[in-house]
Amino acid sequence: MKTLGKISANLIAELYDENRSVFTIDDIVRINKTSRTNAAKLVFDLIKRKIIHRLKKGKYVIIPQELGSADTFTGNLYLVAKEIVNTQNYYIAFYSAMKYWGMTTHPIIKVFIVTSKRQFPPKALADKILFVFVNKKNIWGVKSEWITKTATVNISDIEKTLVDALSHPEYCGGITEVAKGIWLVKDKINFKRLIKYMIKYNKKVVAKRLGYILEILGIDAGDTFTKLKTYVSSRYDLFDPTSERKSIDKNNWRLIDNIGSKQILKIISA
């Protein structure tokens, strides 16, 4: 752990006490009761020593020293994502949203952000944050959730998280991880809302993947199956686009099952 001077240590301690891992020059002025000039000098020194990292103009984040390496950033990635995104039309999505809703047991190492405005993350966070650009009209099914005592972020609700994950398994660890996620929150899913979202999203392959997974898992979803079956046509689609194109199991969903029901069931029992 890096040694901090009295002034720096006081600042970091106060920021942690306030649960404020992301902060501004004004916060330094307030906490240290100093001038903006002195606050700016302190920021320069802390960045140089890799105690903090600059997110964008006027916004900084504490790099957790207890991790053993100041070069490796973790922190509250949801909050960091919110601070660097350059539009209000955004939401935390895919694997990151799955983690928030308890749909995966794996730790968060990257945050996926759906945004209506193209941008790239800061170089220092390029391996921690991924922006996925979509049209503004496709940003819906979003909730504002408290991630700290003082901050909220936009995040897809459970049902929209499922729709997104089934559409882009590549951002969620593959279809087996999506299936495991569905199993973990099966009692929390609002199937009426999920069908409503499926209709709004209007992509046959998403509905077919959902139907097949529910069938494999034996989840009783009421009349959901009947409604999902209406999306089955003569077209065949790949069950998991992240895996090799091959056929393992037959099904009635016009999906090329390149994973197999046994593998899905094995994953949820692990």
C-alpha positions as CSV (number, residue, x, y, z in Angstrom):
1,M,0.0,0.0,0.0
2,K,1.3,3.4,-0.9
3,T,2.1,5.8,2.0
4,L,0.0,9.0,2.0
5,G,0.8,12.3,3.5
6,K,-1.4,13.7,6.2
7,I,-3.4,16.0,3.8
8,S,-3.8,13.3,1.2
9,A,-4.7,10.6,3.8
10,N,-7.3,12.9,5.4
11,L,-8.9,13.6,1.9
12,I,-9.1,9.9,1.0
13,A,-10.5,9.0,4.4
14,E,-13.2,11.6,4.3
15,L,-14.1,10.6,0.7
16,Y,-14.5,7.0,1.8
17,D,-16.5,8.0,4.9
18,E,-18.9,9.9,2.5
19,N,-19.0,6.8,0.2
20,R,-17.7,9.1,-2.5
21,S,-15.2,7.1,-4.7
22,V,-15.9,9.6,-7.5
23,F,-15.2,13.2,-6.6
24,T,-14.5,16.7,-7.9
25,I,-12.1,19.6,-7.1
26,D,-14.9,21.2,-5.2
27,D,-15.0,18.2,-2.9
28,I,-11.3,18.6,-2.1
29,V,-11.8,22.3,-1.4
30,R,-14.6,21.5,1.0
31,I,-12.9,18.6,2.8
32,N,-9.4,20.1,3.1
33,K,-10.6,23.7,3.5
34,T,-8.2,24.8,0.9
35,S,-8.1,26.9,-2.3
36,R,-8.8,25.6,-5.7
37,T,-5.2,26.2,-6.7
38,N,-3.9,24.0,-3.9
39,A,-6.6,21.4,-4.6
40,A,-5.5,21.3,-8.2
41,K,-1.9,20.7,-7.1
42,L,-3.0,17.9,-4.8
43,V,-4.9,16.3,-7.7
44,F,-1.9,16.5,-9.9
45,D,0.3,14.8,-7.3
46,L,-2.3,12.1,-6.5
47,I,-2.7,11.3,-10.2
48,K,1.1,11.1,-10.6
49,R,1.3,8.7,-7.7
50,K,-1.6,6.6,-9.1
51,I,-3.7,7.2,-6.0
52,I,-6.6,8.6,-8.1
53,H,-7.5,8.5,-11.8
54,R,-9.0,11.3,-13.9
55,L,-12.3,10.1,-15.5
56,K,-13.0,13.3,-17.4
57,K,-12.6,17.1,-16.8
58,G,-13.2,17.8,-13.2
59,K,-14.1,14.2,-12.2
60,Y,-11.7,11.8,-10.5
61,V,-11.9,8.4,-8.9
62,I,-10.0,6.7,-6.1
63,I,-7.9,3.7,-7.1
64,P,-8.3,1.1,-4.3
65,Q,-4.9,0.5,-2.9
66,E,-5.8,-2.6,-0.9
67,L,-5.9,-4.5,-4.2
68,G,-2.1,-4.5,-4.3
69,S,-1.8,-2.7,-7.6
70,A,-2.7,1.0,-8.2
71,D,-2.4,0.2,-12.0
72,T,-5.4,-2.1,-11.7
73,F,-8.6,-0.2,-11.4
74,T,-11.8,-1.7,-10.0
75,G,-13.7,0.6,-7.7
76,N,-17.5,0.9,-8.2
77,L,-17.5,0.4,-12.0
78,Y,-21.3,1.2,-12.2
79,L,-20.7,4.6,-10.8
80,V,-17.6,5.2,-12.9
81,A,-19.6,4.3,-16.0
82,K,-22.2,6.8,-15.1
83,E,-19.7,9.5,-14.6
84,I,-17.9,9.1,-18.0
85,V,-20.9,8.5,-20.2
86,N,-21.6,11.6,-22.3
87,T,-25.4,11.4,-22.6
88,Q,-28.4,10.9,-20.3
89,N,-29.7,8.3,-22.8
90,Y,-27.7,5.3,-21.4
91,Y,-28.1,2.3,-19.2
92,I,-25.9,-0.4,-17.6
93,A,-26.7,-3.6,-19.6
94,F,-25.8,-7.1,-20.6
95,Y,-23.5,-9.0,-18.2
96,S,-23.2,-6.0,-15.9
97,A,-27.0,-5.8,-15.5
98,M,-27.1,-9.6,-15.0
99,K,-24.7,-9.2,-12.1
100,Y,-26.7,-6.5,-10.5
101,W,-29.9,-8.6,-10.6
102,G,-28.2,-11.7,-9.3
103,M,-28.2,-13.5,-12.6
104,T,-24.5,-14.5,-12.4
105,T,-22.2,-15.4,-9.5
106,H,-19.1,-14.2,-11.3
107,P,-17.4,-11.0,-10.3
108,I,-17.7,-7.9,-12.4
109,I,-14.6,-7.2,-14.4
110,K,-16.1,-5.0,-17.1
111,V,-19.2,-2.8,-17.4
112,F,-21.3,-2.8,-20.5
113,I,-23.0,0.6,-21.2
114,V,-25.7,0.9,-23.8
115,T,-25.7,4.5,-25.1
116,S,-27.3,6.6,-27.9
117,K,-24.1,8.6,-28.4
118,R,-20.9,7.1,-29.7
119,Q,-17.9,7.4,-27.4
120,F,-14.8,5.6,-26.2
121,P,-13.8,5.0,-22.6
122,P,-10.6,6.6,-21.2
123,K,-7.5,4.6,-22.2
124,A,-6.8,3.6,-18.6
125,L,-10.3,2.1,-18.4
126,A,-10.5,0.5,-21.9
127,D,-10.4,-3.0,-20.4
128,K,-13.0,-2.2,-17.8
129,I,-15.8,-0.4,-19.8
130,L,-17.4,-1.2,-23.1
131,F,-19.9,1.2,-24.8
132,V,-22.5,-0.4,-27.1
133,F,-24.2,2.1,-29.4
134,V,-27.9,1.9,-30.2
135,N,-30.6,4.1,-31.6
136,K,-32.2,6.3,-28.9
137,K,-35.6,4.6,-29.6
138,N,-34.2,1.3,-28.4
139,I,-33.4,2.6,-25.0
140,W,-36.3,1.5,-22.8
141,G,-37.0,-1.0,-20.0
142,V,-34.6,1.0,-17.8
143,K,-34.7,1.7,-14.1
144,S,-32.9,4.2,-11.9
145,E,-31.2,2.1,-9.1
146,W,-29.3,3.2,-6.0
147,I,-25.8,1.7,-6.1
148,T,-24.4,3.8,-3.2
149,K,-26.1,5.8,-0.4
150,T,-25.8,8.9,-2.6
151,A,-25.8,7.8,-6.2
152,T,-28.1,6.1,-8.7
153,V,-27.4,4.7,-12.2
154,N,-29.7,3.7,-15.1
155,I,-29.8,0.0,-15.5
156,S,-32.0,-2.3,-17.5
157,D,-34.7,-4.1,-15.5
158,I,-34.7,-7.9,-15.2
159,E,-36.9,-8.4,-18.3
160,K,-35.0,-6.0,-20.5
161,T,-31.8,-7.5,-19.3
162,L,-33.1,-10.9,-20.6
163,V,-34.1,-9.5,-23.9
164,D,-30.7,-7.8,-24.4
165,A,-28.9,-10.9,-23.3
166,L,-30.8,-13.2,-25.6
167,S,-30.2,-10.8,-28.5
168,H,-26.5,-10.5,-27.8
169,P,-25.2,-13.5,-25.8
170,E,-21.6,-12.4,-26.8
171,Y,-21.9,-9.6,-24.2
172,C,-23.1,-12.1,-21.5
173,G,-20.7,-15.0,-21.6
174,G,-22.6,-17.0,-24.1
175,I,-26.1,-18.6,-24.1
176,T,-25.2,-21.0,-21.2
177,E,-24.6,-18.0,-18.9
178,V,-27.9,-16.5,-20.1
179,A,-29.7,-19.7,-19.3
180,K,-28.1,-19.9,-15.9
181,G,-29.2,-16.3,-15.3
182,I,-32.8,-17.1,-16.2
183,W,-32.7,-20.0,-13.8
184,L,-31.3,-17.9,-10.9
185,V,-34.1,-15.3,-11.2
186,K,-36.9,-17.5,-12.5
187,D,-39.1,-16.5,-9.5
188,K,-38.5,-12.8,-10.1
189,I,-39.3,-12.6,-13.8
190,N,-42.5,-10.8,-14.7
191,F,-43.5,-13.0,-17.7
192,K,-46.3,-10.6,-18.8
193,R,-43.8,-7.8,-19.0
194,L,-41.3,-10.1,-20.7
195,I,-43.8,-10.9,-23.5
196,K,-44.6,-7.3,-23.8
197,Y,-40.9,-6.5,-24.3
198,M,-40.6,-9.4,-26.8
199,I,-43.4,-7.9,-28.9
200,K,-41.8,-4.4,-28.7
201,Y,-38.3,-5.8,-29.5
202,N,-39.8,-7.9,-32.3
203,K,-36.8,-10.2,-33.1
204,K,-37.8,-13.8,-33.8
205,V,-34.5,-15.3,-32.8
206,V,-34.7,-13.7,-29.3
207,A,-38.2,-15.1,-28.7
208,K,-37.1,-18.6,-29.9
209,R,-34.0,-18.7,-27.7
210,L,-36.1,-17.7,-24.7
211,G,-38.7,-20.3,-25.5
212,Y,-36.2,-23.1,-25.9
213,I,-34.3,-22.2,-22.7
214,L,-37.6,-22.1,-20.7
215,E,-38.4,-25.5,-22.2
216,I,-35.1,-27.0,-21.3
217,L,-35.2,-25.7,-17.8
218,G,-38.8,-26.8,-17.3
219,I,-39.9,-23.4,-16.1
220,D,-43.7,-22.9,-15.9
221,A,-44.3,-19.6,-17.6
222,G,-48.1,-19.9,-18.1
223,D,-49.2,-19.0,-21.6
224,T,-45.7,-17.6,-22.4
225,F,-44.8,-20.7,-24.5
226,T,-47.9,-20.2,-26.7
227,K,-47.0,-16.6,-27.4
228,L,-43.4,-17.3,-28.0
229,K,-44.3,-20.1,-30.5
230,T,-45.8,-17.5,-32.8
231,Y,-42.3,-16.3,-33.6
232,V,-41.2,-19.7,-35.0
233,S,-41.1,-19.6,-38.8
234,S,-39.3,-21.6,-41.5
235,R,-36.0,-19.8,-40.8
236,Y,-33.3,-21.6,-38.7
237,D,-31.2,-19.5,-36.3
238,L,-28.1,-20.4,-34.3
239,F,-28.9,-21.0,-30.6
240,D,-25.5,-19.6,-29.4
241,P,-23.7,-17.3,-31.9
242,T,-20.6,-17.4,-29.7
243,S,-20.0,-21.1,-30.2
244,E,-19.1,-23.3,-33.2
245,R,-21.9,-23.9,-35.7
246,K,-23.0,-27.5,-35.2
247,S,-26.2,-29.3,-34.3
248,I,-26.3,-31.3,-31.1
249,D,-30.0,-31.5,-30.1
250,K,-33.2,-31.3,-32.1
251,N,-36.0,-28.9,-31.0
252,N,-39.2,-27.4,-32.2
253,W,-38.0,-23.8,-32.1
254,R,-36.2,-23.8,-35.4
255,L,-32.9,-23.3,-33.6
256,I,-29.6,-24.9,-34.5
257,D,-28.7,-26.1,-31.0
258,N,-24.9,-26.0,-30.9
259,I,-24.9,-26.2,-27.1
260,G,-27.1,-29.1,-26.1
261,S,-29.7,-29.4,-23.4
262,K,-27.4,-31.5,-21.2
263,Q,-24.8,-28.7,-21.1
264,I,-27.5,-26.2,-20.1
265,L,-28.7,-28.4,-17.3
266,K,-25.2,-29.1,-16.2
267,I,-24.4,-25.4,-15.9
268,I,-27.5,-24.6,-13.7
269,S,-26.6,-27.5,-11.4
270,A,-23.0,-26.4,-11.0
